[in-house]
Structures are given as structure tokens and as C-alpha cells.
Amino acid sequence: MAKEGPKHAVNAHPRWFTPLRLLGIFCMTNLVVYLDRGLIASNGVNGSPRTVEDPRGSGIQGEFGLSYFQDGLLPAFFMVGLLLSSPVFAEACKHVSGFRLLGAGMGVWAAAVLGCGGAPSFGWLLVARAFVGVGEASFVALAAPFIDDFAPVSQKTRWFAAFYLCIPVGFAAGYIVGGLLPALLGSWRWAFVAEGLAMTPFIAFALTAQPLHLRGSSSSSSSHRSRFSNHHHPHNHQHLQQQHPTASRWRALLREFGADVATVCRQRVWVAVCAAYTAYVAVLGVYAYWGPQAGRQLFFGPGSGSGSGSGGGENADMVFGGVTVLTGVLGSVAGGWALDSLGASLRSACLLSAGSCVAGMAVLLVAFGAAGSFAGFMAAFAVGQLLIFLLQAPVAALGMWCVPPALRPLGASLMTVSIHLLGDVPSPPLVGLLQGRLAAGKDPAAAAQQWRVSLSVCSLLLLVSGGLFLVAAWQAGPGTDYRGKTGEDEEEE
């Protein structure tokens, strides 16, 4: 690759900027963002419902008297805010400084988590969680393109790995903080206050420091926006704005958004990668939701909460969590290093991702089908997860490289919508339905053994994902890699 971006972007860096400093700032912010995900799910914050034995319950469930269904609405409302807002931030960065949008979005995030801490009712808490998703959408859409622009050419995938390994670490930190702070301070509310205050330095910095500009954005190339507008609205655009400035501008923005979505969806590599990653995330969603319960029922018996030592059924959740964090970190780092070592091309990234899915699936099928003890199961499961986590950094890189530079935030946002809406949101209930059908009419021990079938069937989606990554590798060729291209290059194409 001959260059990282347009020449003006290289010569206009603010005084505070170094690439490594930027990565550190974004990694710390990512940790706090995903700490919230772990926090809301932790036993100390989420708590337990009111029962006859414990009429007050604990945490959020106990204070507001929630049923399991009502408790499940909290992540649902968060996801609605995230999925609706992510494309909006992605498109807005073509007209407003992306760095300022990060500050504004995370300001919404901090205000919303403080609102969670002060929520006087369950309805207030639902609205606050939705706005946490709105704020996080800015970071989901914009952080990775900044890393792509300013990471050293020979280390881009390793930098993506460093950024994305903060996700499992942040989740784990959320579980820990969610368990400790409520116990120390007497209320789950203080955990939200703490994370909201932890985000304020980044918000102040992003809103006041001299901003960086994304390659392909209007902030870095005002002439590109002018040409873009003229290209899409060449007839009477100025006259329409003078007659109906607000209505005309909104219509123009909607047309521009539709054209941008169509452009992203015409990128064949992006479509194949998006479909492959959606199938992959569907599997991860099932493992995260059903894995601990399946392991406990398979090896310690239905309803087991007893046992001794670290292998006891009551520790299955902690063992699964620890294995997922460890394999997520090691797999992300190893995948980034492997792609940079092989040569960071679209085709090599797709082939590495395909191999990761197929090899991981083979080991996971052995874990679900043949393991005779919890220790053996977890050993095989850890190896399988390590293999499938190898693709995290390559997929992050693919999402940045196979769409025009100005549309990278939108491509990332649309992929986020796809992997959740079609991936890890529907997959757990569908596998639960399958398990229910398989277990129907069987005694508890035999019903528990049906988890082997359910999780094995789900794991076959990794074969689908690997096949789609091979399709992406086949589609990758001249003209599909947009690295080093500018807005002018996009228009010429």
C-alpha cells in the first residue's frame, strides 16, 4: 500500500496527536463502553427477582419488582437505540466533524448512564437504556475508521486487535465492578454513576481539543462535499433551498443517505463479509446465552447448583466467562498478528477468517459431541473458541477496506445492524425452541443430553460463515480494496 490517506490529512494533525496516543484513548473509552454491558448483566446490579424466600429481591429486579420478561426489555431497549442511531451518526460524519460527533455521542451516553443510576421508575430506566444505546452508536460507527486512518500501515490489523480485545476485557470488568461497588456502597445505582463519571474526561477532550478528521469526510475535504452535492442534486438545488430550505435539505439528506446505502450494498466483498459475520455472531450469541446452562446440565445434572471445588456446577458461569475472556483476548491478538504477517490483503483476511470458522467448528463439534467430563468439555471448548476468535481483527479490517473511505462509518453501522438484528438477537430463542422440542417428553437426564444436539446444530452455522468468507475471498480483486483512495478517486469510479 503506497499511502494511508490524502496528503492534507497527514499534514493537518493537531498538536496532541500521535497514533499510539489515539489508540490508547480509544481503547480506554472502549473498555468503559463495554464495562457498561457487563455491569447491567452482573448479579450485583441486575440482581434477582422478588420471591417468597426473598421478598425484597436484589438489584434492579428486586427494587422495581421485575419479572424476567421485564428484565429482558432492558437489553432490548438498549439495542433499539443502538441500531437506530448507528447509521445516523455514520451519515452525519460526512457533514460534521467525526471527532466532535464522538464527543457529543458519548456525552449522551454518560448522561444516560447517570439517568440509569437515578431512575425513579422502571419506565425511566428503559428510556435511559435506550439512550445509552444512542450514545454508544457514535463510538460503534466512528472509532474504527479513525484507527484505520492513523494506524501504521504494517500494523493495522494488530491495532484493530488491540481495540477489539477491550470488548471481552470490558465485559469482565463490568461483572467485577457490578459485583463490588453495590456491595461496598450499598446500592446498584452507584455503579452507573461511577461509569458515567469515568467517561467525562473523554467527552471533554473530544469536544474541546483540536479535532482529527476522517479520510473522505467533509471536514477533511470540503470540496468533496461540494462536488458530492452537485453530483446528486445538479438541477435547481440552490433554488429549492432558497424556497424551502429546511424541507429541501431534509429531502436532500434522505436521498444522499439512500444513495450511500445503495453504494455500500453494491460492494460485493462487503455483502459477503457482512453475511458471513452475521452467521458467526449468531453462533457467539448462542454460546454466550446458553453455554453456561448447557455445560451445567450436561455434566452436573439438571438444576444442579451443587458441587465442590472449581469444577462444581455453581461455578459453570464463572468458568465459561473466564474462558471466553481469555480466548477472546488471545484470539484477537493472534488473528491480528497473523494477518499482518501474511500480508494484509482482502483475500488473505477472508481466507484467514474462513479457516478460523471451519477449524473452530470442527473442534467445537468434538466438544459438544464427545466430551465426557466438564474439564474435557471446557478444554475443547476453549480451543474451539480461540480458533473462531482469530477472525475478529481481520473482519474489523475488512469492514474498513472494502467500502469507499467516506462510507466506512456507514458500512460499519449497517454491519452492526445486520449482526444483531439477524444474528445474536434471534439465535438464542431459536436454539431454545429447538432444545425444547428435542427435550420434550424425555426424563431430565436425557433432556439435558439434547444440548449436545442443539449446540452442534447451531455450530454448523460456522460452516456457512466459512463458506461465505470464501465467497468474499473469490470476489476480492482489483477495484474492491479502497485503501489509499480519496474522495476524488471514489468519484472517478
C-alpha positions in Angstrom: 0.0 0.0 0.0 1.6 3.2 -1.1 -0.2 5.7 1.2 -2.5 5.8 4.2 -4.8 8.6 3.1 -4.9 12.0 1.4 -1.9 14.3 1.8 -3.8 17.0 3.6 -4.9 14.6 6.3 -1.2 13.7 7.0 -0.2 17.4 7.3 -3.0 18.6 9.5 -2.6 16.7 12.7 -3.3 18.5 15.9 -0.5 19.1 18.4 -1.8 16.5 20.9 -1.9 13.7 18.3 0.3 10.7 18.0 -1.1 7.4 16.5 -0.3 5.4 19.7 -1.9 8.1 21.9 -5.1 8.0 19.8 -5.2 4.2 20.1 -4.8 4.4 23.9 -7.6 6.9 24.2 -10.0 4.8 22.1 -9.0 1.6 23.9 -9.7 3.1 27.3 -13.0 4.5 26.1 -14.0 1.1 24.6 -13.3 -0.5 28.0 -15.7 1.8 29.7 -18.3 1.4 27.0 -18.3 -2.4 27.3 -17.9 -2.2 31.1 -21.5 -1.0 31.0 -22.6 -4.1 29.1 -21.1 -6.3 31.8 -22.4 -4.1 34.5 -26.1 -4.2 33.5 -25.8 -8.1 33.4 -23.9 -8.5 36.7 -25.5 -10.1 39.7 -24.8 -7.1 41.8 -26.5 -4.6 39.5 -29.2 -6.7 37.7 -29.8 -8.7 40.9 -32.5 -11.2 41.5 -36.4 -11.0 41.4 -38.6 -11.0 44.5 -39.6 -14.4 45.7 -41.3 -16.0 48.7 -37.9 -16.8 50.2 -36.5 -13.3 49.4 -39.5 -10.9 49.2 -37.2 -7.8 48.6 -35.1 -9.4 45.8 -31.9 -7.5 44.9 -30.5 -5.0 42.4 -32.7 -3.7 39.6 -35.0 -6.7 39.5 -35.7 -6.5 43.2 -36.1 -2.7 43.5 -38.6 -2.4 40.7 -40.2 -5.8 41.2 -39.4 -7.0 37.7 -40.4 -10.3 36.0 -37.8 -12.0 33.8 -39.6 -10.7 30.8 -39.5 -7.1 32.0 -35.8 -7.5 32.9 -35.2 -8.8 29.3 -36.6 -5.5 28.0 -33.5 -3.6 29.3 -31.1 -5.0 26.7 -33.9 -4.9 24.0 -34.4 -1.1 24.5 -30.6 -0.6 24.5 -30.3 -2.4 21.2 -33.2 -0.4 19.7 -31.3 2.8 20.5 -28.0 1.4 19.2 -29.4 0.1 15.9 -31.5 3.1 15.0 -28.8 5.6 15.8 -25.7 4.0 14.4 -26.5 4.7 10.7 -27.4 8.3 11.7 -24.0 9.0 13.3 -22.3 7.3 10.3 -24.1 9.6 7.8 -23.7 12.7 9.9 -19.9 12.4 10.0 -19.9 13.4 6.3 -21.2 16.8 7.2 -20.0 17.3 10.8 -16.6 16.6 12.4 -16.4 12.9 13.4 -14.3 13.7 16.4 -16.9 16.2 17.7 -19.7 13.6 17.0 -17.8 11.2 19.2 -17.8 13.7 22.0 -21.5 14.5 21.6 -22.5 10.9 21.3 -20.5 9.9 24.4 -22.0 12.9 26.2 -25.4 11.4 25.5 -24.1 8.0 26.8 -22.7 9.5 30.0 -26.0 11.4 30.7 -28.0 8.3 30.0 -26.0 6.1 32.4 -26.3 8.7 35.1 -30.0 8.6 34.3 -29.9 4.9 34.9 -28.4 5.5 38.3 -31.0 8.0 39.2 -34.0 6.2 37.6 -37.1 6.6 39.8 -39.1 4.0 37.9 -38.7 1.1 35.5 -40.1 3.2 32.7 -37.5 5.8 33.2 -34.8 3.1 33.3 -36.0 1.7 30.0 -35.8 5.1 28.3 -32.3 5.7 29.8 -31.1 2.4 28.5 -32.3 3.3 25.0 -30.3 6.5 25.1 -27.3 4.6 26.3 -27.6 2.7 23.0 -28.0 6.0 21.1 -24.7 7.3 22.6 -22.8 4.1 22.1 -23.8 4.2 18.4 -21.5 7.1 17.8 -18.5 5.1 19.0 -19.5 1.9 17.1 -19.8 3.9 13.9 -16.7 6.2 14.1 -13.9 4.7 16.3 -12.8 2.0 13.9 -12.4 4.4 10.9 -10.2 6.7 12.9 -8.0 3.7 13.8 -7.9 2.6 10.2 -6.8 6.1 9.1 -4.0 6.6 11.6 -2.6 3.1 12.4 0.9 2.3 11.0 0.4 0.5 7.6 2.3 -2.6 8.6 0.4 -3.0 12.0 -3.2 -2.0 11.1 -4.7 -5.4 12.0 -2.8 -5.6 15.2 -4.2 -2.2 16.2 -7.7 -3.4 15.4 -7.0 -6.5 17.6 -5.9 -4.2 20.5 -9.0 -2.2 20.2 -11.4 -5.1 20.0 -9.8 -7.1 22.7 -11.2 -4.4 25.0 -14.6 -5.8 24.4 -14.2 -9.1 26.4 -12.0 -7.3 29.0 -14.6 -4.6 29.4 -17.4 -7.2 29.8 -15.3 -8.9 32.5 -14.6 -5.7 34.3 -18.3 -4.9 34.3 -19.1 -8.1 36.0 -16.4 -7.3 38.7 -17.4 -3.7 39.2 -21.1 -4.7 39.2 -20.3 -7.1 42.0 -18.1 -4.9 44.1 -19.5 -1.4 44.0 -23.1 -2.2 45.1 -21.7 -4.2 48.0 -19.3 -1.5 49.0 -21.6 1.5 48.6 -24.9 -0.1 49.4 -26.7 0.4 46.1 -26.5 -0.7 42.5 -27.1 2.9 41.4 -23.5 4.0 42.3 -22.1 1.6 39.7 -23.8 3.7 36.9 -22.7 6.9 38.5 -19.1 5.7 38.5 -19.0 4.7 34.9 -20.7 7.9 33.8 -18.1 10.0 35.6 -15.3 7.8 34.2 -16.4 8.8 30.6 -16.3 12.6 31.3 -12.6 13.1 30.5 -13.0 11.6 27.0 -16.1 13.7 26.4 -14.4 17.0 27.4 -11.4 16.1 25.3 -13.3 15.2 22.2 -15.5 18.3 22.4 -12.7 20.8 23.1 -9.4 19.5 21.6 -8.3 20.3 18.1 -10.1 17.5 16.2 -8.8 14.9 13.9 -10.6 14.4 10.6 -11.6 11.1 8.9 -10.4 10.4 5.4 -13.2 11.1 2.9 -15.2 13.2 5.4 -16.4 16.8 4.6 -14.3 18.1 7.4 -11.1 16.8 5.7 -12.2 17.8 2.2 -14.8 20.4 1.9 -14.6 20.4 -1.8 -15.6 16.7 -1.8 -18.9 17.6 -0.1 -19.5 20.4 -2.7 -18.9 18.0 -5.6 -21.0 15.3 -3.9 -24.0 17.6 -3.5 -23.7 18.9 -7.1 -23.4 15.3 -8.3 -26.6 14.2 -6.6 -28.6 17.4 -7.0 -27.4 19.1 -10.1 -30.7 20.8 -11.1 -32.2 23.8 -9.2 -30.7 22.6 -5.8 -29.8 26.2 -4.7 -33.2 27.5 -5.9 -35.0 24.8 -3.9 -33.1 25.6 -0.8 -34.0 29.2 -1.1 -37.7 28.4 -1.5 -37.9 25.7 1.2 -34.5 25.5 2.9 -35.5 23.1 5.7 -37.7 20.7 3.7 -35.3 20.7 0.7 -32.3 20.0 2.9 -34.0 17.1 4.7 -35.1 15.6 1.3 -31.5 16.0 0.0 -30.1 14.3 3.1 -32.5 11.4 2.8 -31.7 11.0 -0.9 -28.0 11.1 -0.1 -28.4 8.5 2.7 -30.3 6.2 0.4 -27.7 6.6 -2.3 -24.9 5.9 0.2 -26.7 2.7 1.5 -27.1 1.6 -2.1 -23.4 2.2 -2.7 -22.4 0.1 0.3 -24.7 -2.7 -0.7 -23.1 -2.8 -4.2 -19.8 -3.7 -2.7 -19.8 -7.5 -3.3 -17.0 -8.2 -0.8 -18.8 -6.2 1.9 -22.1 -8.0 1.3 -20.4 -11.5 1.6 -18.4 -10.5 4.7 -21.5 -9.0 6.3 -23.5 -12.2 5.7 -20.6 -14.3 7.0 -20.1 -12.3 10.1 -23.8 -12.3 10.8 -23.9 -16.1 10.8 -20.8 -16.1 13.0 -22.2 -13.7 15.6 -25.4 -15.8 15.7 -23.3 -18.7 17.0 -21.5 -16.5 19.5 -24.8 -15.2 20.8 -26.0 -18.8 21.5 -22.7 -19.7 23.2 -22.9 -16.7 25.5 -26.5 -17.2 26.4 -26.9 -21.0 26.6 -23.3 -22.2 27.1 -23.1 -22.0 30.9 -26.6 -23.5 31.4 -25.8 -26.3 28.8 -22.5 -27.1 30.5 -24.0 -27.2 33.9 -26.9 -29.5 32.9 -24.8 -31.8 30.8 -22.1 -32.5 33.4 -23.7 -31.7 36.8 -27.3 -32.6 36.2 -30.5 -30.6 35.6 -30.9 -27.9 38.2 -27.5 -28.6 39.7 -26.1 -25.9 41.8 -24.0 -28.1 44.0 -20.5 -29.4 43.7 -17.2 -28.9 45.2 -14.1 -27.2 44.0 -13.6 -25.1 40.9 -15.3 -27.7 38.8 -18.6 -27.5 40.7 -21.9 -26.7 38.8 -22.3 -23.5 40.7 -19.1 -22.2 39.1 -20.0 -23.0 35.5 -20.9 -19.4 34.8 -17.5 -18.2 36.0 -15.6 -20.8 34.1 -17.4 -20.0 30.9 -16.9 -16.3 31.4 -13.2 -16.7 32.2 -12.6 -18.9 29.2 -14.4 -16.5 26.9 -12.4 -13.5 28.1 -9.1 -15.4 27.8 -9.7 -16.9 24.4 -11.2 -13.6 23.2 -8.1 -11.6 24.1 -5.6 -14.3 22.8 -7.6 -15.0 19.7 -8.0 -11.3 18.7 -4.2 -10.6 19.2 -3.2 -13.7 17.4 -5.5 -13.1 14.5 -4.3 -9.5 14.1 -0.6 -10.6 14.2 -1.3 -13.5 11.7 -2.9 -11.2 9.1 -0.2 -8.6 9.3 2.4 -11.3 8.9 0.6 -13.0 6.0 0.2 -9.6 4.2 -2.9 -7.6 4.9 -4.9 -8.0 1.7 -8.7 -8.5 1.4 -8.2 -12.0 0.1 -5.8 -13.1 2.9 -8.2 -11.6 5.5 -11.1 -13.6 4.0 -9.2 -16.8 3.8 -7.9 -16.5 7.4 -11.5 -15.9 8.6 -12.8 -18.8 6.6 -10.1 -21.1 8.1 -10.8 -19.8 11.5 -14.6 -20.7 11.2 -14.1 -24.2 9.8 -11.3 -25.2 12.1 -13.1 -23.8 15.2 -16.3 -25.6 14.2 -14.6 -28.9 14.0 -13.1 -28.6 17.5 -16.4 -27.3 18.9 -18.4 -30.3 17.4 -16.0 -32.6 19.3 -16.6 -30.6 22.5 -20.3 -30.9 22.2 -20.5 -34.4 20.8 -17.7 -36.4 22.5 -16.6 -34.7 25.8 -17.3 -37.0 28.8 -16.3 -34.6 31.6 -16.7 -30.9 32.3 -12.9 -30.4 32.3 -12.6 -32.1 28.9 -15.5 -30.2 27.5 -14.1 -26.9 28.6 -10.6 -27.7 27.3 -12.1 -28.5 23.8 -14.5 -25.5 24.0 -11.6 -23.2 24.8 -9.5 -24.4 21.8 -12.6 -24.0 19.6 -13.3 -20.5 20.8 -9.7 -19.5 20.5 -9.8 -20.6 16.8 -13.0 -18.7 16.0 -11.8 -15.6 17.7 -8.9 -15.4 15.3 -11.2 -13.7 12.8 -12.2 -10.7 15.0 -9.4 -8.4 13.9 -9.4 -9.5 10.2 -13.2 -8.8 10.0 -12.7 -5.4 11.5 -10.1 -4.6 8.9 -12.3 -6.0 6.1 -15.2 -3.7 7.1 -12.9 -0.7 6.7 -11.2 -1.7 3.5 -13.9 -2.9 1.2 -16.1 0.2 1.1 -15.2 3.8 -0.1 -13.4 5.8 2.6 -16.3 8.2 3.2 -18.7 5.4 3.7 -16.7 3.3 6.2 -18.7 4.5 9.2 -22.0 3.7 7.3 -20.6 0.3 6.3 -19.7 -0.5 10.0 -23.1 0.7 11.2 -25.0 -1.4 8.6 -23.0 -4.4 9.6 -23.7 -3.8 13.2 -27.5 -3.7 12.4 -27.2 -6.9 10.5 -25.2 -8.9 13.0 -27.6 -8.0 15.8 -30.9 -7.9 14.1 -30.3 -11.2 12.1 -27.6 -12.7 14.3 -27.3 -12.7 18.1 -30.8 -11.3 18.8 -32.9 -14.2 17.2 -30.4 -17.1 17.6 -30.7 -17.7 21.4 -34.5 -18.0 21.3 -34.4 -20.2 18.2 -31.9 -22.6 19.7 -34.0 -22.5 22.9 -37.0 -23.5 20.9 -35.0 -26.4 19.3 -33.8 -27.6 22.7 -37.4 -27.5 24.0 -38.6 -29.6 21.1 -35.7 -32.1 21.4 -36.2 -32.4 25.2 -40.0 -32.7 25.1 -41.2 -36.0 26.7 -37.8 -37.1 28.0 -36.6 -37.6 31.5 -34.4 -34.8 32.9 -31.1 -36.5 32.3 -32.0 -37.4 28.8 -33.3 -33.9 28.1 -30.1 -32.4 29.3 -28.2 -34.5 26.8 -30.1 -32.9 24.0 -27.9 -29.8 24.5 -25.3 -31.7 22.6 -27.5 -31.9 19.6 -28.8 -28.3 19.9 -25.4 -26.7 20.2 -23.9 -28.9 17.5 -26.7 -27.9 15.0 -26.1 -24.2 15.9 -22.3 -24.7 15.4 -22.9 -25.7 11.8 -23.6 -22.1 11.1 -19.8 -21.6 11.4 -19.5 -23.8 8.2 -22.0 -21.4 6.5 -19.9 -18.5 7.7 -16.7 -20.0 6.4 -18.2 -20.6 3.0 -19.4 -17.0 2.8 -15.9 -15.8 3.7 -14.6 -18.0 0.8 -17.1 -16.3 -1.5 -15.8 -12.9 -0.2 -12.2 -14.1 -1.0 -13.3 -15.0 -4.5 -14.9 -11.6 -5.0 -11.9 -9.7 -3.7 -9.9 -8.4 -6.6 -8.8 -5.2 -8.3 -11.1 -2.3 -7.5 -12.5 -3.8 -4.3 -9.8 -2.6 -2.0 -10.3 1.1 -1.2 -7.3 1.7 1.0 -5.3 4.8 0.0 -8.2 6.1 -2.1 -9.6 9.6 -1.6 -12.9 11.2 -2.3 -11.7 12.2 -5.7 -10.9 8.5 -6.5 -14.3 7.5 -5.5 -16.0 10.0 -7.8 -13.9 8.9 -10.7 -15.1 5.3 -10.2 
